[in-house]
Amino acid sequence: MQSPAIFHKRTLVLTVAAAATTLILGYCVASGQETFDAFHFSQQANLGRRVAPVPLNLQGKNPDLVYLGSYIVNAQAGCSHCHTCPSYKGTNPYTVGGSGLGSNGPGPINTANYLAGGTPFQNATITSANLTPDSSGQPSGLNFGQFKKAMQDGESSHKANHILQVMPWPVFRNMSDNDLVAVYQYLSALPPAQPGQCTVTGETVP
């Protein structure tokens, strides 16, 4: 029969071992999550670099953050569909389908007018905004606070007491602040451009 001292000693050893195992497992889970998050971020940034259709000015910016913004703008939000006029040049994606566009690239985006706005809506009473940087380097002439208000609240800094009617800000308002920063950084890295001529969204020119 075990003495009380030996019994308590064994219990203490088992308790410490169990606690150590819990800590190790917790660390592994946390470390694994951190590794997964880093991989996920890296993967999205790499994709964003591949699908950016225009040269980017990375001076003074975090390249990975810019490329993450490119991934959101070009691979998720579809900003070019409304903010590039006309949207495509040379190949109409709706004619050839995905198999005709190749892979690992931006596709037939109209780079000359990329994200420069000008697409008409509601009988041409509304046109999409130019999102490229102005002379101060701010996309659409907005600082980050103004950009965030437009994305989350639909408030236009160019027109007092006006709520944006076409932009899907009720969806974009659920984006994280980190994603909004990435998008803003990407737009800040774009070359300035001017709108082209188009009549509808998704239009293709020769």
C-alpha positions as CSV (number, residue, x, y, z in Angstrom):
1,M,0.0,0.0,0.0
2,Q,1.3,3.4,-1.0
3,S,2.1,5.9,1.7
4,P,0.3,9.3,1.7
5,A,3.5,11.1,0.8
6,I,4.2,8.9,-2.2
7,F,0.6,9.2,-3.3
8,H,0.6,13.0,-3.1
9,K,4.0,13.1,-4.9
10,R,2.6,11.0,-7.8
11,T,-0.5,13.1,-8.0
12,L,1.6,16.3,-8.1
13,V,3.7,14.9,-10.9
14,L,0.7,13.9,-12.9
15,T,-0.9,17.3,-12.4
16,V,2.2,19.1,-13.6
17,A,2.5,16.8,-16.6
18,A,-1.1,17.4,-17.6
19,A,-0.7,21.2,-17.2
20,A,2.5,21.1,-19.3
21,T,0.8,19.1,-22.0
22,T,-2.1,21.6,-22.1
23,L,0.3,24.5,-22.4
24,I,2.3,22.7,-25.2
25,L,-0.9,21.9,-27.1
26,G,-2.2,25.5,-26.7
27,Y,1.1,26.8,-28.0
28,C,1.0,24.5,-30.9
29,V,-2.5,25.5,-31.8
30,A,-1.7,29.2,-31.5
31,S,1.6,28.8,-33.4
32,G,-0.2,26.8,-36.0
33,Q,-2.9,29.5,-36.4
34,E,-0.2,32.2,-36.6
35,T,1.6,30.2,-39.3
36,F,-1.7,29.7,-41.2
37,D,-2.6,33.4,-41.0
38,A,0.9,34.3,-42.2
39,F,0.6,31.8,-45.1
40,H,-2.9,33.1,-46.0
41,F,-1.7,36.7,-46.0
42,S,1.4,35.8,-48.1
43,Q,-0.8,33.8,-50.6
44,Q,-3.2,36.7,-51.1
45,A,-0.4,39.2,-51.5
46,N,1.3,37.0,-54.1
47,L,-2.0,36.7,-56.0
48,G,-2.5,40.4,-55.7
49,R,0.9,41.1,-57.2
50,R,0.1,38.8,-60.2
51,V,-3.3,40.4,-61.0
52,A,-2.4,44.0,-60.7
53,P,-2.8,45.3,-64.3
54,V,-0.7,48.4,-64.0
55,P,2.7,49.4,-62.7
56,L,2.6,50.3,-59.0
57,N,4.5,53.0,-57.2
58,L,5.7,51.3,-54.0
59,Q,7.9,54.1,-52.7
60,G,7.2,54.7,-49.0
61,K,4.7,51.9,-48.9
62,N,4.6,48.3,-47.6
63,P,4.6,46.2,-50.8
64,D,2.8,43.2,-49.2
65,L,0.0,45.6,-48.0
66,V,-0.3,47.1,-51.4
67,Y,-0.5,43.7,-53.0
68,L,-3.1,42.6,-50.5
69,G,-5.1,45.6,-51.5
70,S,-4.7,44.6,-55.2
71,Y,-6.0,41.1,-54.3
72,I,-9.1,42.7,-52.7
73,V,-9.7,45.2,-55.5
74,N,-9.0,42.9,-58.5
75,A,-9.9,39.4,-57.3
76,Q,-12.7,40.0,-54.8
77,A,-14.5,43.4,-55.0
78,G,-14.5,43.7,-58.8
79,C,-13.9,47.5,-58.6
80,S,-12.7,47.7,-62.2
81,H,-16.1,46.6,-63.5
82,C,-17.7,50.0,-62.5
83,H,-14.6,52.2,-62.1
84,T,-12.8,51.4,-65.4
85,C,-14.4,52.9,-68.5
86,P,-14.5,50.9,-70.7
87,S,-13.7,47.9,-68.5
88,Y,-11.9,45.7,-71.0
89,K,-9.8,46.1,-74.1
90,G,-9.2,43.7,-77.0
91,T,-10.9,40.6,-75.6
92,N,-14.4,40.4,-74.3
93,P,-14.4,38.0,-71.4
94,Y,-18.1,37.4,-71.7
95,T,-17.6,36.1,-75.2
96,V,-14.5,33.9,-74.8
97,G,-15.2,32.7,-71.2
98,G,-12.6,31.9,-68.6
99,S,-10.7,29.3,-70.8
100,G,-10.0,32.1,-73.3
101,L,-8.4,34.4,-70.8
102,G,-5.5,32.3,-69.6
103,S,-4.4,32.2,-66.0
104,N,-2.2,33.9,-63.5
105,G,-2.8,37.4,-64.7
106,P,-5.1,40.4,-64.7
107,G,-6.8,39.5,-68.0
108,P,-7.8,42.0,-70.7
109,I,-8.3,45.0,-68.4
110,N,-8.3,48.4,-70.0
111,T,-5.1,49.7,-68.4
112,A,-5.1,53.1,-70.0
113,N,-8.2,54.1,-68.0
114,Y,-7.9,51.7,-65.1
115,L,-10.0,52.8,-62.1
116,A,-10.3,56.3,-63.5
117,G,-14.1,56.2,-63.3
118,G,-16.5,57.7,-65.8
119,T,-19.0,54.8,-66.2
120,P,-22.6,56.2,-66.4
121,F,-25.4,55.0,-64.2
122,Q,-29.1,55.9,-63.9
123,N,-29.4,57.6,-67.3
124,A,-26.0,59.2,-67.0
125,T,-27.1,61.2,-63.9
126,I,-24.4,59.4,-61.9
127,T,-20.9,58.5,-63.1
128,S,-18.4,56.3,-61.2
129,A,-15.6,58.2,-59.4
130,N,-12.0,58.3,-60.5
131,L,-10.1,56.3,-57.8
132,T,-6.6,57.0,-59.0
133,P,-4.4,59.5,-57.0
134,D,-4.8,63.2,-57.5
135,S,-1.9,65.7,-57.6
136,S,-1.4,65.2,-53.8
137,G,-1.2,61.5,-54.1
138,Q,-4.5,60.8,-52.5
139,P,-6.9,58.3,-54.3
140,S,-9.9,60.2,-55.6
141,G,-8.6,63.2,-53.6
142,L,-9.5,61.5,-50.3
143,N,-7.5,61.1,-47.1
144,F,-7.9,57.7,-45.4
145,G,-10.6,59.0,-43.0
146,Q,-12.7,60.3,-45.9
147,F,-12.2,57.1,-47.8
148,K,-13.3,55.0,-44.8
149,K,-16.4,57.1,-44.4
150,A,-17.3,56.5,-48.1
151,M,-16.7,52.8,-47.8
152,Q,-18.5,52.2,-44.5
153,D,-21.1,54.9,-44.4
154,G,-21.6,55.8,-48.0
155,E,-20.8,59.5,-47.3
156,S,-19.4,61.6,-50.1
157,S,-16.7,64.1,-49.1
158,H,-17.1,65.8,-52.5
159,K,-20.8,66.5,-52.0
160,A,-22.2,67.6,-48.7
161,N,-25.2,65.6,-47.2
162,H,-25.0,63.1,-50.1
163,I,-25.2,59.3,-49.7
164,L,-23.6,57.3,-52.5
165,Q,-26.4,55.6,-54.5
166,V,-24.6,53.1,-56.7
167,M,-21.4,52.0,-54.9
168,P,-22.2,48.8,-52.8
169,W,-21.0,50.4,-49.6
170,P,-23.6,48.5,-47.6
171,V,-21.5,45.4,-48.3
172,F,-18.1,47.1,-48.1
173,R,-19.0,48.5,-44.7
174,N,-18.4,45.0,-43.2
175,M,-14.7,45.0,-44.3
176,S,-12.1,45.1,-41.6
177,D,-10.1,48.2,-41.0
178,N,-7.0,46.3,-42.1
179,D,-8.5,45.5,-45.4
180,L,-9.6,49.1,-45.9
181,V,-6.0,50.2,-45.2
182,A,-4.7,47.7,-47.8
183,V,-7.2,48.9,-50.4
184,Y,-6.3,52.5,-49.7
185,Q,-2.6,51.7,-50.0
186,Y,-3.1,50.0,-53.3
187,L,-5.2,52.9,-54.8
188,S,-2.5,55.3,-53.6
189,A,0.1,53.3,-55.6
190,L,-1.8,53.5,-58.9
191,P,-0.6,55.7,-61.8
192,P,-3.0,58.7,-62.3
193,A,-5.4,58.1,-65.2
194,Q,-8.3,59.8,-66.9
195,P,-11.7,58.3,-67.7
196,G,-12.4,56.8,-71.1
197,Q,-15.7,56.7,-73.1
198,C,-18.3,54.0,-72.3
199,T,-22.0,53.5,-72.1
200,V,-22.4,50.6,-69.7
201,T,-20.4,48.6,-67.1
202,G,-18.2,45.8,-68.3
203,E,-17.9,47.3,-71.8
204,T,-15.1,46.1,-74.1
205,V,-13.4,48.1,-76.8
206,P,-11.1,46.8,-79.6
